[in-house]
Amino acid sequence: MIRSAIEGSVDILAGDGVTLHRLHLRMTGAAPVLIDMTGKTIAPWEMEVLRWPPEVEPALRRGGYLRPPQPELDLWCNCAD
């Protein structure tokens, strides 16, 4: 049987400001959550997700681990002054 990425077969790197952690994505009920190597569930505000496979990005967004992209606030003009 082939395990899908959403079932935790893909490693995700996250950091807590001091240490890098290798986490797994798991489905618990309807919401995807990140689990560390000891089985502890990681809340979205505990760590910053640094690297993830593109195929799990929608699940990470649903779980609150990735924020929506922020619009660029710098205005620029391509006009001659």
trRosetta pair geometry for C-beta under 8 A, 3 or more apart (Angstrom, degrees):
i j d omega theta_ij theta_ji phi_ij phi_ji
3 7 4.8 -118 -172 78 96 131
3 8 7.3 -53 164 63 132 68
3 9 4.2 139 103 -52 118 135
4 7 5.1 98 60 2 74 103
4 9 6.9 164 93 21 21 122
5 9 6.0 -96 -106 60 39 91
5 10 4.2 16 -145 -16 90 132
5 25 7.0 29 151 60 74 129
5 53 6.1 -108 -145 75 145 140
5 55 5.2 108 37 99 160 118
5 56 5.1 -124 139 -63 123 104
6 25 6.2 -76 -144 116 40 118
6 27 6.1 33 155 -41 101 110
6 32 6.8 -94 -154 -107 91 124
6 56 6.6 164 -83 -115 62 91
6 59 5.6 166 -117 -74 97 160
7 25 8.0 60 54 95 11 81
7 26 7.1 28 -162 -121 36 61
7 27 7.1 -43 -98 7 54 101
8 24 3.9 44 -153 167 93 118
8 25 5.8 -159 -91 69 55 50
8 26 4.8 12 -64 -77 116 80
8 35 6.9 -14 -119 42 125 122
9 24 7.9 69 -27 -146 13 109
10 24 7.4 134 70 -137 49 69
10 25 6.5 -2 65 24 96 110
10 52 7.8 74 135 -161 122 72
10 53 5.1 -79 -168 10 143 134
10 55 7.7 179 -62 69 166 105
10 56 5.9 -162 78 -33 148 141
11 22 5.1 -27 -159 -164 116 102
11 23 7.3 121 -161 61 62 39
11 24 6.8 -48 -105 -85 50 68
12 22 7.4 132 65 -162 42 51
12 23 4.8 -41 70 71 95 91
12 24 7.1 153 18 -95 94 19
12 25 6.1 76 -17 -40 134 95
12 34 6.5 -93 70 -125 137 117
12 49 6.2 -31 167 -144 118 104
12 51 7.0 -180 -160 90 55 60
12 52 4.7 8 -128 -104 100 89
12 53 7.7 -98 -87 6 80 75
12 56 7.1 -104 -76 93 121 149
12 60 7.6 156 -131 -89 152 128
13 20 5.9 -15 -165 -170 103 107
13 21 7.2 145 -155 74 52 46
13 22 6.3 -29 -97 -100 64 59
13 23 7.6 154 -99 20 15 84
13 49 7.6 112 86 -163 50 59
13 50 4.9 -56 107 66 97 103
13 51 4.2 24 44 47 113 99
13 52 7.5 -144 34 -60 65 58
14 20 7.4 145 78 -157 34 59
14 21 5.1 -27 68 63 84 97
14 23 5.4 12 10 -1 118 129
14 34 6.9 60 -20 171 151 161
14 42 7.2 137 78 144 160 162
14 47 4.0 70 152 140 123 131
14 48 6.2 166 -161 81 81 38
14 49 4.9 -44 -99 -102 97 49
14 50 5.9 160 -112 5 32 85
15 18 7.7 169 -177 45 89 34
15 19 6.8 -180 -143 89 71 36
15 20 5.3 -37 -91 -99 88 58
15 21 6.9 163 -91 13 33 80
15 47 6.2 157 74 -163 25 95
15 48 5.5 -21 62 60 81 92
15 50 5.4 51 -5 -37 102 130
16 19 5.9 8 40 51 102 78
16 21 6.9 51 -19 -14 99 121
16 46 6.8 -33 -111 155 103 74
16 47 5.0 -61 -78 -104 73 87
16 48 7.7 160 -90 15 28 76
17 48 7.9 88 -53 9 68 113
20 50 7.3 -63 -128 31 97 149
21 36 6.0 -50 -180 -120 128 106
21 42 7.8 149 109 -88 150 154
21 47 6.4 -69 40 -129 130 158
22 36 7.9 103 79 -146 53 67
22 37 6.8 50 76 -53 93 106
23 34 4.3 18 162 -177 140 110
23 35 6.4 144 -165 66 84 37
23 36 5.7 -52 -107 -91 82 54
23 42 6.1 -63 -123 16 141 146
23 47 7.7 159 -39 79 145 154
24 34 7.0 143 70 -156 36 62
24 35 5.0 -30 65 62 90 94
25 32 5.7 -1 -172 -176 100 116
25 33 7.6 155 -152 81 55 32
25 34 6.1 -37 -95 -98 58 65
25 35 7.8 161 -97 16 10 83
25 56 5.5 174 0 -159 167 139
25 59 6.1 86 -177 113 141 136
25 60 7.1 -83 -107 -71 132 82
25 63 8.0 -153 -142 -12 99 158
26 32 7.0 154 81 -155 33 67
26 33 5.8 -27 67 66 85 80
26 34 7.7 130 20 -116 79 17
26 35 5.1 26 3 -11 126 125
27 30 7.9 -31 -169 -151 97 11
27 31 7.7 158 -151 87 62 29
27 32 5.6 -45 -96 -98 63 66
27 33 7.8 126 -120 19 17 75
27 59 8.0 -84 -80 -150 88 128
28 31 6.5 -23 68 71 78 77
28 32 7.9 114 21 -130 69 21
28 33 5.3 -8 16 12 116 124
28 41 7.5 -33 -7 -107 157 133
31 62 6.8 -161 -138 135 66 97
31 63 5.6 114 177 -109 89 74
32 59 4.1 71 -26 177 168 100
32 60 7.0 -79 99 -74 137 34
32 62 5.8 85 21 80 106 107
32 63 4.1 -87 78 -56 83 123
33 41 5.2 -16 159 -147 139 105
33 42 7.3 154 173 52 87 62
33 63 5.9 171 -83 -144 40 132
34 41 7.3 115 77 -160 51 57
34 42 4.4 -39 90 56 103 112
34 47 7.7 -96 91 57 151 124
34 49 7.7 -165 -68 -87 155 110
34 63 7.3 129 -23 137 80 153
34 65 6.3 91 -26 -91 123 146
35 39 6.1 -17 -173 -144 115 34
35 40 6.9 149 -155 72 65 36
35 41 6.0 -38 -99 -97 72 52
35 42 7.0 -174 -93 3 18 89
36 39 7.3 -46 70 21 68 17
36 40 5.0 -3 38 56 110 91
36 42 6.0 97 -38 -47 93 112
42 46 5.3 -129 -169 67 82 133
42 47 5.8 -21 179 17 132 120
43 46 4.7 102 60 -15 81 108
44 63 6.6 167 -72 133 113 82
44 64 4.0 -88 -52 113 162 99
44 65 4.9 -139 -119 -87 93 52
49 52 5.9 4 170 -37 120 122
49 60 6.3 139 -176 -161 179 137
49 65 5.0 66 -28 160 137 108
49 66 6.1 -65 56 -72 137 82
52 56 5.6 -107 171 75 113 110
52 57 6.4 136 105 -78 125 69
52 60 6.0 14 179 -45 173 156
52 66 7.9 -100 28 -61 151 128
53 56 5.3 74 68 12 88 102
53 57 7.9 -125 99 -33 50 78
54 57 5.7 -26 -161 -16 45 120
56 59 5.1 -56 -167 45 70 115
56 60 5.9 74 135 -26 86 101
57 60 5.6 -56 -144 37 33 112
57 61 6.4 35 157 -20 66 104
57 66 6.7 -21 -157 21 75 166
58 61 5.7 -55 -150 35 33 112
58 62 6.4 34 153 -19 66 105
59 62 5.6 -51 -147 36 34 112
59 63 6.3 28 156 -13 65 110
60 63 5.8 -60 -146 43 30 109
60 65 4.3 -79 -168 68 85 115
60 66 4.6 62 124 -7 108 111
61 64 7.8 51 179 -65 30 20
61 65 7.5 -87 -68 55 23 71
61 66 4.9 -54 -82 67 66 105
61 68 7.3 71 -144 -77 116 64
67 70 7.5 17 121 -45 119 90
70 73 7.8 -35 150 -28 106 98
